[in-house]
Amino acid sequence: MLFIEKYCFRFRKKRVLPSPYSVYSLQHIPAGNLSRMHSASMNDLSHNLLYLKATLAGFVIVLAVAFFFPGMRRLMLLGGVALVPSSPLAVLHQQSYWSAERLFGWSYGIEDILFCFSIGSLSVFCGYVFKSSPLILQYTVPGIIKKSSFLLMLLGLLYFSAFLFGFDIMEATIAVQITLALTLISLDGRHGKTAMLGALLYTTYYAAFFILFSYFFPSFPDLWNGRDLWPLRLFSIPFEEIVWVFSFTYMWLNVIGFLFSPETKKTCS
């Protein structure tokens, strides 16, 4: 009997410490700290997978444009699909240019595919939406192989030369895009004016999208934090990104015209 009383007394005296996740422990955290903890967690959630969110938003815009402009669907599809094979090159810009988080933490993902398809299709749309006569699509598989081989060899030579001069990856990309566009114009000048107007229109759209997306996700511009990034920004947009978008569209519209329009005497001669 004495043993039972002693055991019960020890049980009653034992103190159970509250869990750090219990309601009791939360009640003893100052309200200001709780508010800051909640804000920090919400910021972390909003910062996660911003690249995926942006590319999904861009893809929805592509679908909307294709819905309202059925006559542009085939050209947009060609422009988007033709650019997708280059999407793995996006990993080369990680850390040196920006630090985009991808789904599952991979260095390459669905985000890069969606991004390439969206910019490839919308840049072509911007180039030809206001033209009275659309691009005449006339191509064959052997012709595409021949022209693609020429472009790949030229791209390899241009990138090698850019790296030889000490350019970082984005500077090399911008220089290659401009040089390739001018080379194609020298071979077939029919698409130069279209490419310039399309580059102006698409760059305007891209900047507007960037600013609007950054309004809803303020940490979006922080993804551009690479060691080689140019310091200048315009309305939170890295100036280097603007130059890249313009030079890309200028090049891509010339590439699409080169690949899918009827050949001229100078083409690949």
Beta strands, then each sheet from edge to edge (+ up, - down):
strand 1: 233-234
strand 2: 237-238
sheet 1: 1+ 2-
end
